[in-house]
Amino acid sequence: MTDFCVWAPNAPGQELGNVEGSTVAWCSKPGHGTRLFPAGALKGVKFVQTPNYVQVVGTIDQTQINMATEDWGGEMDSGGADCVSPA
């Protein structure tokens, strides 16, 4: 739970869905070559591990990692807005 990363915009005030292709990693620990969560950004974190997956959930002051205040999130995956489906 002390070493994890999330993807967020590379500039302040952006909505994640609009900049999915240019996001950057923000991490809880140095050594990954990424940006670090600013002090006080993480409000609570919980780690869940099952035989099939791991999950990190919690609360964050998302404005400290460049997300717009009213951005309620979404999902980044291979089927995202920046992906092109084969014809």
LOBAPA-854584 format. One record per residue: x, y, z of N, C-alpha, C in turn; residue number from 1; chain. Coordinates in pm, 1 decimal, always signed. Layout:
REM residues N
n_x:X	n_y:Y	n_z:Z	ca_x:X	ca_y:Y	ca_z:Z	c_x:X	c_y:Y	c_z:Z	pos:NUM	unit:A
...
***
This chain:
REM residues 87
n_x:+82.5	n_y:-119.2	n_z:+0.0	ca_x:+0.0	ca_y:+0.0	ca_z:+0.0	c_x:+86.9	c_y:+125.6	c_z:+0.0	pos:1	unit:A
n_x:+214.6	n_y:+111.1	n_z:+24.4	ca_x:+301.9	ca_y:+228.8	ca_z:+26.0	c_x:+370.7	c_y:+253.8	c_z:-106.8	pos:2	unit:A
n_x:+348.4	n_y:+167.0	n_z:-204.4	ca_x:+416.8	ca_y:+181.7	ca_z:-333.1	c_x:+318.9	c_y:+152.9	c_z:-446.2	pos:3	unit:A
n_x:+251.4	n_y:+257.5	n_z:-493.9	ca_x:+155.7	ca_y:+243.7	ca_z:-603.4	c_x:+150.1	c_y:+373.5	c_z:-682.6	pos:4	unit:A
n_x:+93.0	n_y:+365.6	n_z:-802.3	ca_x:+83.5	ca_y:+481.9	ca_z:-891.3	c_x:-56.4	c_y:+492.0	c_z:-950.7	pos:5	unit:A
n_x:-92.6	n_y:+612.1	n_z:-991.9	ca_x:-216.1	ca_y:+636.4	ca_z:-1066.5	c_x:-180.9	c_y:+723.5	c_z:-1187.2	pos:6	unit:A
n_x:-270.5	n_y:+726.9	n_z:-1284.7	ca_x:-253.2	ca_y:+810.9	ca_z:-1402.3	c_x:-339.6	c_y:+934.8	c_z:-1386.8	pos:7	unit:A
n_x:-283.7	n_y:+1049.7	n_z:-1421.7	ca_x:-358.0	ca_y:+1175.7	ca_z:-1412.6	c_x:-304.5	c_y:+1271.4	c_z:-1519.8	pos:8	unit:A
n_x:-375.5	n_y:+1381.9	n_z:-1543.8	ca_x:-333.7	ca_y:+1476.8	ca_z:-1646.4	c_x:-193.2	c_y:+1531.9	c_z:-1622.9	pos:9	unit:A
n_x:-130.2	n_y:+1576.6	n_z:-1731.0	ca_x:+4.7	ca_y:+1632.0	ca_z:-1720.7	c_x:+6.0	c_y:+1782.6	c_z:-1696.6	pos:10	unit:A
n_x:-110.3	n_y:+1846.8	n_z:-1695.8	ca_x:-119.9	ca_y:+1990.1	ca_z:-1669.2	c_x:-243.3	c_y:+2014.9	c_z:-1581.7	pos:11	unit:A
n_x:-242.3	n_y:+2119.8	n_z:-1501.1	ca_x:-351.2	ca_y:+2145.2	ca_z:-1405.7	c_x:-488.0	c_y:+2168.3	c_z:-1468.6	pos:12	unit:A
n_x:-591.1	n_y:+2125.0	n_z:-1395.8	ca_x:-729.3	ca_y:+2155.8	ca_z:-1429.3	c_x:-789.9	c_y:+2080.2	c_z:-1544.8	pos:13	unit:A
n_x:-731.5	n_y:+1970.7	n_z:-1586.4	ca_x:-782.7	ca_y:+1897.2	ca_z:-1701.5	c_x:-874.2	c_y:+1782.9	c_z:-1660.1	pos:14	unit:A
n_x:-971.2	n_y:+1752.4	n_z:-1746.3	ca_x:-1056.7	ca_y:+1636.5	ca_z:-1724.3	c_x:-988.7	c_y:+1515.1	c_z:-1785.5	pos:15	unit:A
n_x:-979.2	n_y:+1409.9	n_z:-1709.9	ca_x:-905.9	ca_y:+1290.8	ca_z:-1750.3	c_x:-952.3	c_y:+1235.4	c_z:-1884.6	pos:16	unit:A
n_x:-1083.5	n_y:+1229.8	n_z:-1906.5	ca_x:-1136.0	ca_y:+1175.3	ca_z:-2031.5	c_x:-1092.9	c_y:+1252.0	c_z:-2154.3	pos:17	unit:A
n_x:-1059.5	n_y:+1379.2	n_z:-2137.4	ca_x:-1018.7	ca_y:+1462.3	ca_z:-2250.7	c_x:-869.7	c_y:+1452.2	c_z:-2282.9	pos:18	unit:A
n_x:-789.8	n_y:+1398.3	n_z:-2189.4	ca_x:-644.2	ca_y:+1394.7	ca_z:-2209.0	c_x:-587.6	c_y:+1254.7	c_z:-2183.1	pos:19	unit:A
n_x:-669.2	n_y:+1155.1	n_z:-2202.4	ca_x:-630.6	ca_y:+1017.4	ca_z:-2171.4	c_x:-497.8	c_y:+977.2	c_z:-2236.2	pos:20	unit:A
n_x:-472.9	n_y:+1022.1	n_z:-2357.1	ca_x:-351.6	ca_y:+983.4	ca_z:-2428.6	c_x:-225.4	c_y:+1053.5	c_z:-2383.7	pos:21	unit:A
n_x:-236.4	n_y:+1155.5	n_z:-2299.9	ca_x:-117.1	ca_y:+1228.9	ca_z:-2256.7	c_x:-103.3	c_y:+1234.4	c_z:-2104.4	pos:22	unit:A
n_x:-163.6	n_y:+1139.6	n_z:-2036.1	ca_x:-154.8	ca_y:+1138.2	ca_z:-1890.4	c_x:-14.7	c_y:+1097.4	c_z:-1844.7	pos:23	unit:A
n_x:+13.8	n_y:+1125.8	n_z:-1718.5	ca_x:+141.7	ca_y:+1090.3	ca_z:-1657.8	c_x:+114.9	c_y:+1014.1	c_z:-1528.1	pos:24	unit:A
n_x:+213.8	n_y:+938.4	n_z:-1484.5	ca_x:+200.5	ca_y:+862.3	ca_z:-1360.2	c_x:+238.2	c_y:+948.9	c_z:-1240.7	pos:25	unit:A
n_x:+159.5	n_y:+934.9	n_z:-1135.3	ca_x:+186.0	ca_y:+996.0	ca_z:-1005.5	c_x:+197.9	c_y:+880.8	c_z:-906.9	pos:26	unit:A
n_x:+306.4	n_y:+877.7	n_z:-831.8	ca_x:+332.7	ca_y:+763.0	ca_z:-745.0	c_x:+352.4	c_y:+803.2	c_z:-599.0	pos:27	unit:A
n_x:+336.0	n_y:+703.4	n_z:-513.6	ca_x:+348.1	ca_y:+725.3	ca_z:-369.7	c_x:+491.7	c_y:+714.4	c_z:-320.1	pos:28	unit:A
n_x:+581.0	n_y:+665.1	n_z:-405.5	ca_x:+718.5	ca_y:+639.7	ca_z:-363.5	c_x:+814.3	c_y:+678.4	c_z:-476.5	pos:29	unit:A
n_x:+927.9	n_y:+739.4	n_z:-443.4	ca_x:+1024.8	ca_y:+771.8	ca_z:-548.7	c_x:+1091.1	c_y:+645.2	c_z:-603.3	pos:30	unit:A
n_x:+1156.8	n_y:+659.5	n_z:-717.3	ca_x:+1231.1	ca_y:+549.1	ca_z:-773.9	c_x:+1170.9	c_y:+493.0	c_z:-900.8	pos:31	unit:A
n_x:+1057.6	n_y:+546.4	n_z:-943.5	ca_x:+992.7	ca_y:+497.4	ca_z:-1064.3	c_x:+1011.1	c_y:+594.1	c_z:-1181.9	pos:32	unit:A
n_x:+1076.0	n_y:+707.2	n_z:-1157.7	ca_x:+1092.3	ca_y:+806.4	ca_z:-1263.5	c_x:+963.3	c_y:+881.5	c_z:-1293.0	pos:33	unit:A
n_x:+878.8	n_y:+895.4	n_z:-1193.5	ca_x:+748.0	ca_y:+958.8	ca_z:-1211.0	c_x:+733.2	c_y:+1077.8	c_z:-1117.6	pos:34	unit:A
n_x:+619.2	n_y:+1142.4	n_z:-1126.8	ca_x:+586.3	ca_y:+1248.9	ca_z:-1032.2	c_x:+540.4	c_y:+1184.2	c_z:-901.6	pos:35	unit:A
n_x:+563.0	n_y:+1252.7	n_z:-790.2	ca_x:+520.0	ca_y:+1201.4	ca_z:-660.4	c_x:+394.3	c_y:+1273.2	c_z:-614.5	pos:36	unit:A
n_x:+307.5	n_y:+1200.8	n_z:-544.6	ca_x:+191.0	ca_y:+1264.9	ca_z:-485.3	c_x:+240.1	c_y:+1375.8	c_z:-392.7	pos:37	unit:A
n_x:+184.8	n_y:+1496.2	n_z:-403.9	ca_x:+222.7	ca_y:+1602.6	ca_z:-311.3	c_x:+177.9	c_y:+1567.1	c_z:-168.8	pos:38	unit:A
n_x:+247.6	n_y:+1620.5	n_z:-71.4	ca_x:+210.8	ca_y:+1599.0	ca_z:+68.5	c_x:+66.2	c_y:+1642.2	c_z:+90.0	pos:39	unit:A
n_x:-12.2	n_y:+1558.1	n_z:+153.5	ca_x:-151.9	ca_y:+1589.5	ca_z:+182.5	c_x:-249.6	c_y:+1553.9	c_z:+72.8	pos:40	unit:A
n_x:-202.1	n_y:+1510.6	n_z:-43.2	ca_x:-293.7	ca_y:+1476.5	ca_z:-152.4	c_x:-373.6	c_y:+1349.8	c_z:-120.4	pos:41	unit:A
n_x:-308.2	n_y:+1249.1	n_z:-65.8	ca_x:-377.2	ca_y:+1124.3	ca_z:-31.3	c_x:-447.9	c_y:+1141.3	c_z:+102.1	pos:42	unit:A
n_x:-577.6	n_y:+1117.6	n_z:+102.3	ca_x:-657.9	ca_y:+1133.3	ca_z:+223.3	c_x:-685.0	c_y:+1000.7	c_z:+292.6	pos:43	unit:A
n_x:-683.0	n_y:+892.0	n_z:+218.2	ca_x:-705.1	ca_y:+759.0	ca_z:+273.4	c_x:-679.0	c_y:+655.8	c_z:+164.9	pos:44	unit:A
n_x:-615.5	n_y:+545.5	n_z:+200.2	ca_x:-580.4	ca_y:+442.8	ca_z:+102.8	c_x:-607.6	c_y:+305.8	c_z:+163.1	pos:45	unit:A
n_x:-661.7	n_y:+217.1	n_z:+80.1	ca_x:-686.3	ca_y:+79.3	ca_z:+122.8	c_x:-637.2	c_y:-13.9	c_z:+13.2	pos:46	unit:A
n_x:-569.2	n_y:-119.9	n_z:+52.2	ca_x:-515.0	ca_y:-217.5	ca_z:-40.8	c_x:-594.6	c_y:-346.8	c_z:-25.9	pos:47	unit:A
n_x:-640.2	n_y:-402.5	n_z:-138.6	ca_x:-714.9	ca_y:-528.1	ca_z:-139.5	c_x:-640.9	c_y:-625.0	c_z:-230.8	pos:48	unit:A
n_x:-618.7	n_y:-747.3	n_z:-183.0	ca_x:-553.4	ca_y:-849.5	ca_z:-265.6	c_x:-636.1	c_y:-976.6	c_z:-260.3	pos:49	unit:A
n_x:-662.9	n_y:-1031.4	n_z:-379.2	ca_x:-734.3	ca_y:-1157.9	ca_z:-390.3	c_x:-648.3	c_y:-1251.0	c_z:-475.6	pos:50	unit:A
n_x:-686.9	n_y:-1374.2	n_z:-492.4	ca_x:-610.0	ca_y:-1462.5	ca_z:-580.6	c_x:-609.1	c_y:-1415.5	c_z:-726.2	pos:51	unit:A
n_x:-705.9	n_y:-1331.0	n_z:-765.6	ca_x:-719.8	ca_y:-1290.2	ca_z:-904.9	c_x:-678.8	c_y:-1147.4	c_z:-935.6	pos:52	unit:A
n_x:-668.7	n_y:-1060.5	n_z:-836.9	ca_x:-634.4	ca_y:-921.0	ca_z:-863.6	c_x:-588.4	c_y:-849.8	c_z:-737.3	pos:53	unit:A
n_x:-526.0	n_y:-734.5	n_z:-757.3	ca_x:-498.1	ca_y:-642.5	ca_z:-647.9	c_x:-567.4	c_y:-511.2	c_z:-680.7	pos:54	unit:A
n_x:-604.8	n_y:-438.2	n_z:-577.9	ca_x:-677.0	ca_y:-313.0	ca_z:-597.4	c_x:-633.6	c_y:-213.8	c_z:-491.0	pos:55	unit:A
n_x:-610.7	n_y:-90.4	n_z:-532.6	ca_x:-584.3	ca_y:+18.5	ca_z:-439.7	c_x:-699.9	c_y:+115.6	c_z:-453.5	pos:56	unit:A
n_x:-767.9	n_y:+143.6	n_z:-344.6	ca_x:-879.6	ca_y:+237.9	ca_z:-345.1	c_x:-855.9	c_y:+341.1	c_z:-236.7	pos:57	unit:A
n_x:-919.7	n_y:+453.6	n_z:-250.0	ca_x:-904.2	ca_y:+555.1	ca_z:-147.1	c_x:-962.7	c_y:+687.4	c_z:-189.6	pos:58	unit:A
n_x:-923.8	n_y:+789.5	n_z:-116.8	ca_x:-967.5	ca_y:+924.8	ca_z:-148.3	c_x:-843.8	c_y:+1012.7	c_z:-164.4	pos:59	unit:A
n_x:-858.6	n_y:+1112.6	n_z:-250.3	ca_x:-745.7	ca_y:+1199.2	ca_z:-283.2	c_x:-795.7	c_y:+1339.6	c_z:-314.1	pos:60	unit:A
n_x:-713.9	n_y:+1437.8	n_z:-283.6	ca_x:-740.2	ca_y:+1573.7	ca_z:-331.5	c_x:-688.2	c_y:+1576.6	c_z:-474.7	pos:61	unit:A
n_x:-775.3	n_y:+1548.5	n_z:-569.8	ca_x:-734.0	ca_y:+1530.0	ca_z:-708.4	c_x:-681.2	c_y:+1656.0	c_z:-773.8	pos:62	unit:A
n_x:-712.4	n_y:+1771.4	n_z:-718.9	ca_x:-658.1	ca_y:+1894.6	ca_z:-776.6	c_x:-506.8	c_y:+1900.3	c_z:-759.3	pos:63	unit:A
n_x:-453.2	n_y:+1825.3	n_z:-662.3	ca_x:-308.7	ca_y:+1825.0	ca_z:-640.0	c_x:-233.3	c_y:+1738.8	c_z:-741.3	pos:64	unit:A
n_x:-307.0	n_y:+1659.4	n_z:-820.5	ca_x:-243.5	ca_y:+1582.9	ca_z:-928.4	c_x:-302.8	c_y:+1623.3	c_z:-1064.1	pos:65	unit:A
n_x:-335.5	n_y:+1752.0	n_z:-1075.0	ca_x:-377.4	ca_y:+1817.4	ca_z:-1199.9	c_x:-518.0	c_y:+1784.7	c_z:-1249.3	pos:66	unit:A
n_x:-597.8	n_y:+1711.9	n_z:-1173.8	ca_x:-734.6	ca_y:+1682.3	ca_z:-1219.2	c_x:-828.0	c_y:+1796.7	c_z:-1186.0	pos:67	unit:A
n_x:-921.1	n_y:+1822.9	n_z:-1275.4	ca_x:-1021.8	ca_y:+1926.2	ca_z:-1253.4	c_x:-1105.1	c_y:+1891.2	c_z:-1130.3	pos:68	unit:A
n_x:-1148.9	n_y:+1991.1	n_z:-1058.4	ca_x:-1225.5	ca_y:+1972.4	ca_z:-935.0	c_x:-1348.6	c_y:+1886.5	c_z:-956.4	pos:69	unit:A
n_x:-1420.8	n_y:+1908.0	n_z:-1064.2	ca_x:-1546.4	ca_y:+1836.2	ca_z:-1088.3	c_x:-1530.6	c_y:+1713.2	c_z:-1177.1	pos:70	unit:A
n_x:-1409.5	n_y:+1664.3	n_z:-1195.9	ca_x:-1387.9	ca_y:+1543.3	ca_z:-1275.1	c_x:-1417.1	c_y:+1423.2	c_z:-1185.8	pos:71	unit:A
n_x:-1519.9	n_y:+1349.2	n_z:-1219.3	ca_x:-1561.2	ca_y:+1236.5	ca_z:-1135.5	c_x:-1496.7	c_y:+1105.4	c_z:-1178.6	pos:72	unit:A
n_x:-1394.3	n_y:+1114.9	n_z:-1263.2	ca_x:-1314.8	ca_y:+996.9	ca_z:-1296.6	c_x:-1367.8	c_y:+918.5	c_z:-1412.7	pos:73	unit:A
n_x:-1315.5	n_y:+800.5	n_z:-1424.3	ca_x:-1350.2	ca_y:+714.2	ca_z:-1534.6	c_x:-1259.8	c_y:+593.7	c_z:-1534.4	pos:74	unit:A
n_x:-1232.3	n_y:+544.8	n_z:-1649.8	ca_x:-1155.0	ca_y:+421.8	ca_z:-1662.4	c_x:-1057.5	c_y:+437.3	c_z:-1777.9	pos:75	unit:A
n_x:-934.8	n_y:+400.6	n_z:-1754.3	ca_x:-835.3	ca_y:+402.8	ca_z:-1861.7	c_x:-802.7	c_y:+258.5	c_z:-1896.5	pos:76	unit:A
n_x:-828.7	n_y:+221.5	n_z:-2020.1	ca_x:-801.3	ca_y:+85.3	ca_z:-2063.7	c_x:-776.1	c_y:+83.8	c_z:-2214.0	pos:77	unit:A
n_x:-752.7	n_y:-33.3	n_z:-2267.9	ca_x:-719.3	ca_y:-45.0	ca_z:-2409.5	c_x:-834.5	c_y:-8.7	c_z:-2502.3	pos:78	unit:A
n_x:-954.3	n_y:+9.0	n_z:-2449.0	ca_x:-1069.2	ca_y:+47.8	ca_z:-2529.7	c_x:-1103.1	c_y:+194.6	c_z:-2512.0	pos:79	unit:A
n_x:-1007.8	n_y:+272.9	n_z:-2463.2	ca_x:-1032.3	ca_y:+413.4	ca_z:-2433.3	c_x:-1052.5	c_y:+499.4	c_z:-2556.3	pos:80	unit:A
n_x:-1074.2	n_y:+625.9	n_z:-2532.2	ca_x:-1107.9	ca_y:+721.9	ca_z:-2638.3	c_x:-997.1	c_y:+739.0	c_z:-2741.4	pos:81	unit:A
n_x:-873.6	n_y:+710.9	n_z:-2703.8	ca_x:-763.0	ca_y:+731.0	ca_z:-2795.7	c_x:-731.0	c_y:+608.0	c_z:-2879.2	pos:82	unit:A
n_x:-801.7	n_y:+501.3	n_z:-2858.0	ca_x:-774.1	ca_y:+376.6	ca_z:-2930.7	c_x:-857.1	c_y:+369.3	c_z:-3057.9	pos:83	unit:A
n_x:-798.8	n_y:+313.0	n_z:-3160.1	ca_x:-867.9	ca_y:+295.7	ca_z:-3286.7	c_x:-898.2	c_y:+147.5	c_z:-3304.2	pos:84	unit:A
n_x:-1022.2	n_y:+116.2	n_z:-3328.2	ca_x:-1061.5	ca_y:-24.1	ca_z:-3349.8	c_x:-1032.4	c_y:-63.6	c_z:-3493.1	pos:85	unit:A
n_x:-991.7	n_y:-190.2	n_z:-3513.4	ca_x:-970.7	ca_y:-236.9	ca_z:-3650.5	c_x:-1100.5	c_y:-236.3	c_z:-3729.2	pos:86	unit:A
n_x:-1092.0	n_y:-211.8	n_z:-3857.4	ca_x:-1211.7	ca_y:-205.0	ca_z:-3942.3	c_x:-1272.1	c_y:-341.2	c_z:-3962.1	pos:87	unit:A
***
